[in-house]
Amino acid sequence: MLERLRAAVSPYIGRILDDALSGKELTTKDAVALLKAEGPDLHALLQAADLARKEDVGDDISYVVCRNINFTNVCYVGCSFCGFARHRDEAEAFDRSDEELLAKCKDAVTRGATEVCIQGGIDPNKDHHDYRHILTTIKGVYPELHIHAFSPEEMDHAHKKSGMPLAEYLRWLVDAGLGTMPGTAAEILDDDVRKVLSPNKLMTGRWIEIVRTAHSVGLRSTATLMYGHIEQPEHVANHLGILRSIQRDTGGFTEFVPLGFIHEKNTLYNHMGARAGATMNEDLRMVAVSRLFLRPWITNIQVSWVKMGIKLGQMALCSGANDFGGTLMEESISRESGSDHGENTPAEDFRKYIREIGRTPVERSTTYQVLRRFEDPALDPPSLEPDRQVELSGPERWRDGSRVRDIELPTPNLNGY
Ligand code: SF4
């Protein structure tokens, strides 16, 4: 039986998977082949990535308790995949005051957050002082809160306004309380693709320059990639190759987060002919190939539950990934593009989903230090979420909460048929 399963895997894919599992670095050509794997090859790829995950980081699955804060949605960059940006004169445009930012931080801390993730649109009226002011305002009241903020696009914008050398500018933000940088605005690191997705955004060379310089001053970052639109496997493989070579030199990436394209409400899909996001196979392949290609340099592979949903996220965590991402508490960027997977996954829900797939939940810091390991569900702390109101439907008399019924679970029995 097992021999038949093995024989169904094509020799070329089998050789690449053997190489990956024996610790050889895969080539971009290998990655392209894996990114096209189907049928038995795909199943073998997912299993190999799961084995590699176990060897690299063990069976724990981590998450971080964090809150997203988008300080403004005013933006004139015009990325074709973005449903979040608004122009200043539009009714839904916002620009959060200091009081609003602090109220969101207070809510985050009350709900157990160790991190706030702060990103916004590129408002031409904002400069480097505005970005620094956000950091000092938050750190002034919540010195313990880790600030994960400002994508390379935001760094590019504010750095140009500052007139400072890049390294000096980044250190200036670190001194004001910046903890780590999101490695977003990467999309696909290929200028031909970028010119279609976002011709006004920073190009590949500048993204690399900002990330490498950040790492060189001790400012670590995540690494991301957006897939499921107009890119081809070769673009993805080259992108992974760029990330791996940066990590080899700097060691500054904390994790890799593949982000599926959310297509429903944006121009790229509706007017420019992009694919309608990734298929399930593409989602799983992406995670599995990341694990095999990036090892041993980047060993934390995160699933985005906002993009994939919980159940596919669980499947991805059985196909090479080891991190469930953040609780988020509030999420606008994917929601505005049409994602309907929610905005908040409380820590207790993460623990439940992780245990459902037979693994152990771990709360981590932004930089992957283990804060708490939750081996025994009986010892889990109480929820820090505000009361959840459950809305019942059905005939009115069934909804009466005072009539809670104890049920006796039936004992199953094999009947021999
Ligand atoms: S992705 Fe960012 S930079 Fe691009 S339009 Fe949206 S908010 Fe602006």
Residues whose N, C-alpha, C, O or C-beta is under 5 A from the ligand:
A	BS01	SF4	C75 V77 G78 C79 C82 A85 G120 G121 I122
